[in-house]
């Protein structure tokens, strides 16, 4: 196998270990598989934290900007700025 074949095989193997999120502009956002757990923890940590919330994980933004409903309609896409402000306070 030549050098080009080896490089293609390495690239293919690397892509299998990545999360690929197609974007509306035609680009593809790629993240390691461990990023899904980090993004979920970030999403949960941002709930109700207000101004003290940690910075948003890049995977969450990529999910919201995705052209694929699998991502744009997933729970990863649920956490835009002020998304908890729309919830009515029923504590009274």
C-alpha positions in Angstrom: 0.0 0.0 0.0 1.4 3.4 -1.0 1.6 6.5 1.1 -1.6 8.0 -0.2 -3.5 4.8 0.7 -2.2 4.8 4.2 -3.1 8.5 4.6 -6.6 7.8 3.4 -7.0 4.9 5.8 -5.8 7.0 8.7 -8.2 9.8 7.8 -11.1 7.3 7.5 -10.2 5.8 10.9 -10.0 9.2 12.5 -13.4 10.2 11.1 -15.0 7.1 12.6 -13.9 8.3 16.1 -15.4 11.8 15.6 -18.8 13.3 16.0 -19.6 15.2 12.8 -22.3 17.9 12.8 -23.3 19.3 9.4 -23.8 23.1 9.5 -26.2 25.3 7.6 -23.3 27.0 5.8 -22.2 23.6 4.3 -19.2 23.2 6.7 -19.0 20.3 9.2 -18.2 20.7 12.8 -16.1 17.8 14.2 -15.6 16.8 17.8 -14.1 13.9 19.7 -16.7 11.4 21.0 -16.0 12.5 24.6 -17.3 16.0 23.7 -20.9 14.7 23.8 -20.5 14.0 27.6 -18.8 17.3 28.1 -21.4 19.2 26.2 -24.3 17.5 28.2 -22.6 18.3 31.5 -22.1 21.9 30.3 -25.8 22.2 29.3 -26.9 20.9 32.7 -24.5 23.1 34.5 -25.8 26.2 32.7 -29.4 25.5 33.7 -30.5 28.2 36.1 -27.0 29.4 36.7 -27.8 32.9 35.3 -24.8 35.1 35.0 -22.6 32.6 36.8 -23.1 30.0 34.0 -19.9 28.5 32.5 -19.2 29.4 28.9 -21.2 27.4 26.4 -19.6 24.3 24.9 -18.9 24.6 21.2 -20.8 21.4 20.5 -24.1 23.0 21.7 -23.7 25.9 19.3 -22.9 23.5 16.5 -26.0 21.5 17.2 -28.2 24.7 17.1 -26.6 25.7 13.8 -26.9 22.2 12.2 -28.7 21.6 9.0 -29.7 18.1 10.2 -32.9 17.7 12.3 -31.1 14.9 14.2 -28.9 17.7 15.8 -31.0 20.9 15.4 -34.0 19.3 17.2 -31.9 17.4 19.8 -31.6 18.3 23.5 -28.1 19.6 22.6 -29.7 22.4 20.6 -32.0 23.4 23.5 -29.7 25.7 25.4 -29.5 29.1 23.6 -29.1 32.4 25.4 -32.0 33.1 27.7 -33.8 29.8 27.0 -34.9 29.4 30.6 -36.3 32.9 30.7 -39.3 31.7 28.8 -40.4 29.3 31.5 -43.3 30.7 33.6 -42.6 30.8 37.4 -45.2 28.4 39.0 -43.7 28.5 42.5 -46.5 30.6 44.1 
